[in-house]
Amino acid sequence: MTDQTTPEPHVARNYAPLDITIATADGAWVSDEEGRRYLDMLAGYSALNFGHRNPELVRAAVDQLGRVTLTSRAFRSDRLEPFAAALAELCGKQMVLPMNTGAEAVESGIKVARAWGYRVKGIADARAKIVVAHGNFHGRTTTIVSFSDDPDAREGFGPFAPGFVSVPFGDADAIAEAIDDDTAAVLIEPIQGEAGVIIPPEGYLRRVREITRERGVLMIADEIQSGLGRVGRTFACDREGVVPDMYLLGKALGGGIVPVSAVVADEDVLGVLRPGEHGSTFGGNPLAAAVGHAVVDLLATGEWQERAALLGGHLAQKLDGLVGHGVTAVRVAGLWAGIDVDPEAGTGREVTERLRALGVLAKDTHGQTIRFAPPLTIRATEIDWAIEQLERALSAH
């Protein structure tokens, strides 16, 4: 029997949303059923980098809705190759494996890395290993939670898949020590999002790139949250001038309209796949390809990346002023921030609830951290207003 006392009695309780029901949205703002407006400082965990109902992306979707939305990969569509070519060029790579969700991109990247390990590197069958980082968040499928150390995502969902070795995030020497002859890849988030926008030490990504190249293993960058303009560059790896062997992309690639994800790599990596070994009915569908191509076109000019960098500096300056005033630490990369709340001001959840009451939407993580990831369409004055509301929420305990 469903619990009729909850706002969504027929929805599985795998989330605990804030007490708001969104009915409409535009740009950086959303409205509830009563018409109250809220500044969206989460942007769908970076899925809405270009704002709610971005006109160019909506136009691309509407145009495609009038033509064809799904063919399956049993047939070719006129939208897939142009999208793949544009995305490959944006990434500086040769091939794209289109999927739907971020978790699917990660699962696909794992399969490709293992196949590459067996067919190119010569690892013995069923012995391939992938090095990952503590505190990672790559999704919640059964394979992925096998190498998660988040008890909420992991406990009660075993048995777990073997083949993963976890080392401290930000420690390149630990990665070097973990690699052996059976290692196919190193899979990391250049910046850990769910962990609280954890930025590794300067030089970490460059050293990981050097190690993986020297040891003959793939470097896989999960840029599903950090990529596509969020941090003031196209990819978080760009902050250190690093190009991984494989990008895992999602979220913003669908423009907040449809789920679009992708594995992007050169042919010597993605070319290991053979027909029938991997697929998706909806992966690369014409509607997704049309929207994804429009997203790539937005990023090709560099304007969104510059905007995120400029406004990110403004956001960092404002947040730094809160340290010691209800905030113990902040970490900012472009328009992406992790804000550690002083326990005396309340828990992260309590502060986000107060923010909601003040007209600002954000999300807590790991107890005492709040994440800000507003749409890149946000204005400096709106950032200022959000910080003013955060000050009020921190002092309202």
C-alpha positions in Angstrom: 0.0 0.0 0.0 1.3 3.4 -0.9 1.9 6.2 1.7 -0.8 8.7 0.7 0.6 11.2 3.2 3.6 11.9 1.0 3.5 14.4 -1.9 4.4 11.6 -4.4 2.9 8.4 -3.0 3.3 6.5 -6.3 6.9 7.5 -6.9 9.7 5.1 -5.6 11.5 6.8 -2.7 15.0 6.7 -4.1 15.2 10.5 -3.7 14.4 12.9 -0.8 13.7 16.1 -2.7 13.3 19.5 -1.2 9.7 20.6 -0.5 9.0 22.3 -3.8 7.1 21.2 -6.9 8.4 22.9 -10.0 5.8 23.7 -12.7 7.6 26.1 -15.1 11.1 27.3 -15.8 13.0 29.8 -17.9 16.7 30.6 -18.0 18.1 30.5 -14.4 14.6 30.6 -12.8 11.9 28.1 -12.0 8.4 28.6 -10.6 6.3 26.3 -8.4 2.6 25.5 -8.8 1.6 28.6 -7.0 3.7 30.8 -9.2 6.5 31.5 -6.7 9.9 32.0 -8.4 13.2 30.4 -7.3 16.7 31.0 -8.6 18.1 27.6 -9.7 21.6 27.2 -8.3 21.8 23.5 -9.1 20.9 23.4 -12.9 20.1 19.7 -12.8 23.6 18.7 -11.5 25.0 20.5 -14.6 22.5 19.1 -17.1 21.1 22.6 -17.5 24.3 24.4 -18.2 22.6 26.5 -20.9 19.6 27.3 -18.8 16.0 26.1 -18.7 14.4 26.0 -22.2 17.4 27.5 -23.9 15.8 29.0 -27.1 18.4 27.5 -29.5 18.2 24.1 -28.0 14.4 24.1 -27.9 14.4 25.2 -31.5 16.6 22.3 -32.5 14.4 19.8 -30.6 11.1 21.2 -32.0 12.5 21.1 -35.5 13.5 17.5 -35.1 10.2 16.5 -33.5 8.6 17.5 -36.7 10.8 15.1 -38.8 11.7 11.9 -37.0 12.6 11.1 -33.4 13.7 7.4 -33.3 15.0 5.0 -35.9 17.0 2.6 -33.6 20.5 1.8 -34.6 19.2 -0.9 -36.9 19.1 1.9 -39.5 21.1 5.1 -40.1 19.7 8.5 -39.4 20.7 11.7 -41.1 21.4 13.4 -37.7 23.8 10.9 -36.1 27.0 11.3 -38.2 26.9 15.1 -38.2 26.5 15.1 -34.4 29.3 12.6 -33.9 31.6 14.5 -36.2 31.0 17.8 -34.4 31.4 16.2 -30.9 34.6 14.4 -31.9 36.0 17.7 -33.2 35.1 19.5 -30.0 37.0 16.8 -28.1 39.9 16.5 -30.5 39.1 12.8 -31.0 38.0 10.6 -33.9 35.0 8.5 -32.8 31.9 8.8 -30.7 29.8 6.0 -29.0 26.4 7.6 -28.3 24.4 6.5 -25.3 21.7 8.1 -23.1 22.5 8.6 -19.5 25.8 9.3 -17.7 25.8 6.0 -16.0 25.5 4.3 -19.4 28.5 6.3 -20.6 30.5 5.0 -17.7 29.4 1.4 -18.1 30.2 1.7 -21.8 33.6 3.2 -21.1 34.4 0.3 -18.8 33.4 -2.2 -21.5 35.5 -0.5 -24.1 38.5 -0.3 -21.7 38.3 -4.0 -20.9 38.0 -4.9 -24.6 41.0 -2.6 -25.4 43.0 -4.3 -22.6 42.3 -7.8 -24.0 42.5 -7.0 -27.8 45.2 -4.4 -27.9 47.3 -4.6 -24.7 47.1 -8.4 -24.5 45.8 -8.8 -20.9 44.7 -12.4 -20.2 40.9 -13.0 -20.4 38.9 -11.8 -17.4 41.9 -10.3 -15.7 41.6 -6.6 -16.7 41.6 -4.1 -13.9 40.7 -0.5 -13.7 42.1 2.0 -11.2 39.5 4.4 -9.6 39.6 7.0 -6.9 38.2 7.1 -3.3 35.1 9.3 -3.1 34.2 8.8 -6.7 30.7 9.1 -8.1 30.2 7.6 -11.6 26.6 6.5 -11.2 24.5 4.0 -9.3 24.3 0.9 -11.5 25.4 -2.4 -10.0 28.8 -2.4 -11.7 29.5 1.2 -10.7 28.6 0.9 -7.1 31.0 -2.1 -6.9 33.8 0.5 -6.8 32.0 3.2 -4.8 32.8 3.9 -1.2 29.4 5.7 -0.6 27.5 3.4 1.8 24.1 4.8 0.6 24.8 3.7 -2.9 26.6 0.4 -2.1 25.3 -1.3 1.0 22.7 -3.9 0.4 23.3 -4.2 -3.4 26.0 -6.9 -3.6 27.5 -9.1 -4.8 29.9 -6.7 -6.4 31.8 -6.8 -9.6 35.5 -7.5 -9.4 38.2 -5.8 -11.4 38.5 -2.4 -9.7 41.3 -1.0 -7.5 40.6 2.2 -5.5 43.2 4.7 -4.4 43.1 8.1 -2.8 41.9 10.9 -5.0 44.5 13.5 -5.8 47.4 11.1 -5.2 49.2 10.3 -8.5 51.8 8.2 -6.8 49.1 5.9 -5.5 47.8 5.5 -9.0 51.3 4.6 -10.2 51.7 2.0 -7.4 48.3 0.4 -8.2 49.0 -0.1 -11.9 50.3 -3.6 -12.9 50.4 -5.7 -16.1 46.7 -6.4 -15.8 45.6 -2.7 -15.6 43.6 -1.5 -18.6 42.7 2.0 -17.5 42.6 4.7 -14.9 39.1 6.1 -14.4 38.8 9.4 -12.6 36.7 12.6 -12.3 39.0 15.5 -13.0 37.0 17.3 -10.2 34.8 15.2 -8.0 31.3 16.6 -8.0 29.1 14.5 -5.7 31.9 14.4 -3.2 31.5 18.1 -2.8 33.4 19.8 -5.7 36.7 18.4 -4.7 39.5 19.9 -6.7 42.7 17.9 -6.9 46.2 19.4 -6.3 47.7 21.4 -9.2 49.6 19.0 -11.5 47.7 15.9 -10.5 46.0 15.5 -13.9 49.2 16.1 -15.8 51.0 13.5 -13.7 48.2 10.9 -14.2 48.4 11.6 -17.9 52.2 11.0 -17.8 51.8 7.8 -15.7 49.2 6.3 -17.9 51.1 7.0 -21.1 54.3 5.6 -19.6 52.7 2.5 -18.3 50.5 1.8 -21.4 47.0 2.2 -19.8 44.1 4.3 -20.8 43.3 7.5 -19.0 39.5 7.9 -18.8 38.1 11.3 -17.7 34.5 11.3 -16.4 33.5 14.8 -17.4 29.8 14.2 -17.1 29.3 16.9 -14.5 32.6 18.9 -14.9 32.6 19.1 -18.7 30.9 21.2 -21.4 31.7 24.7 -20.1 30.9 24.2 -16.4 34.4 25.1 -15.0 35.2 27.9 -17.4 36.8 25.6 -20.0 35.3 23.1 -22.3 36.5 20.3 -20.0 38.0 20.2 -16.5 41.0 18.4 -18.0 41.7 21.6 -20.0 42.6 23.4 -16.8 45.9 21.5 -16.8 46.2 21.1 -20.6 45.5 17.4 -20.4 43.8 15.3 -23.1 42.7 11.9 -21.8 42.4 8.8 -24.0 38.6 8.7 -23.4 36.0 11.3 -22.4 32.8 10.2 -20.7 30.1 12.9 -21.4 26.5 13.4 -20.5 24.2 15.8 -18.6 24.7 19.1 -20.4 25.1 17.2 -23.7 21.4 16.8 -23.7 20.7 20.5 -23.1 18.4 19.7 -20.2 15.9 18.5 -22.9 16.6 14.8 -23.5 19.2 12.4 -22.0 22.3 12.3 -24.2 25.6 10.8 -23.3 28.7 9.6 -25.1 32.0 7.9 -25.0 34.5 9.9 -27.1 38.0 8.5 -28.1 40.2 7.8 -31.0 39.6 4.9 -33.4 42.5 2.9 -31.8 40.4 2.7 -28.7 36.7 2.8 -29.7 37.5 0.8 -32.8 37.8 -2.3 -30.6 34.0 -2.7 -30.5 32.4 -5.0 -33.0 28.8 -5.1 -34.3 26.5 -6.7 -31.7 28.8 -6.3 -28.7 27.3 -3.2 -27.4 24.3 -1.0 -28.2 21.2 1.0 -27.1 17.8 1.4 -28.8 17.7 5.1 -28.0 21.5 5.8 -28.0 22.2 8.3 -30.8 18.5 8.7 -31.7 17.7 11.6 -34.2 16.2 13.8 -31.5 19.1 13.3 -29.1 21.6 13.9 -32.0 19.9 17.1 -33.1 19.9 18.5 -29.5 23.5 17.3 -28.8 24.7 18.8 -32.1 23.1 22.2 -31.1 24.9 21.9 -27.7 28.2 21.4 -29.4 27.5 24.4 -31.7 27.0 26.5 -28.6 30.3 25.4 -27.1 32.3 25.8 -30.4 32.5 29.6 -30.1 34.1 29.5 -26.6 31.7 32.2 -25.4 30.0 30.0 -22.7 33.3 28.9 -21.4 34.5 32.5 -21.1 31.3 33.4 -19.4 31.6 30.6 -16.8 35.2 31.6 -16.1 34.3 35.3 -15.6 31.2 34.7 -13.5 33.0 32.0 -11.6 35.6 34.4 -10.5 32.8 36.7 -9.2 31.2 33.7 -7.4 34.5 32.7 -5.8 35.0 36.2 -4.5 31.6 36.4 -3.0 31.8 33.0 -1.4 35.3 33.6 0.1 33.7 36.4 2.1 31.6 33.9 3.9 34.4 31.8 5.3 34.4 32.2 9.0 30.8 33.4 8.9 28.9 30.1 8.9 31.2 28.6 6.2 34.4 26.7 7.0 35.7 26.3 3.4 34.8 26.9 -0.2 36.1 25.2 -3.4 35.2 26.9 -6.7 35.9 25.9 -10.3 34.2 28.2 -12.8 30.4 28.2 -11.9 30.7 25.2 -9.7 31.2 25.5 -5.9 31.4 23.3 -2.9 30.5 25.2 0.3 31.3 23.5 3.7 28.8 24.7 6.3 29.9 25.2 9.9 28.0 22.7 12.0 26.9 25.5 14.3 24.9 27.0 11.3 23.2 23.6 10.8 23.5 20.7 8.4 23.8 21.1 4.7 20.2 19.9 4.3 18.9 22.4 6.9 20.6 25.3 5.1 19.3 24.2 1.7 15.8 24.1 3.2 16.2 27.6 4.5 17.5 28.7 1.1 14.4 27.2 -0.6 12.2 29.3 1.7 14.2 32.3 0.6 13.8 31.6 -3.1 17.1 29.8 -3.9 17.4 26.1 -4.9 20.7 24.2 -4.1 21.6 20.7 -3.0 23.5 19.3 0.0 25.9 16.4 -0.1 27.8 14.4 2.6 26.2 16.1 5.5 27.8 19.5 5.7 28.4 20.5 2.1 26.2 22.6 -0.2 26.8 22.6 -4.0 26.2 25.6 -6.3 26.1 24.9 -10.0 23.9 27.5 -11.6 23.1 27.7 -15.3 25.8 29.5 -17.2 23.1 32.0 -18.2 23.0 33.4 -14.6 23.9 37.1 -14.2 26.3 38.6 -11.7 23.5 40.4 -10.0 21.6 37.1 -9.5 24.8 35.6 -8.0 25.0 38.5 -5.6 21.3 37.9 -4.6 21.9 34.2 -4.1 24.9 34.9 -1.8 22.8 37.4 0.2 20.2 34.7 0.7 22.9 32.2 1.7 24.1 34.6 4.3 20.6 34.9 5.7 20.2 31.1 5.7 23.5 30.6 7.5 22.5 33.0 10.2 18.9 31.8 10.7 19.8 28.8 13.0 
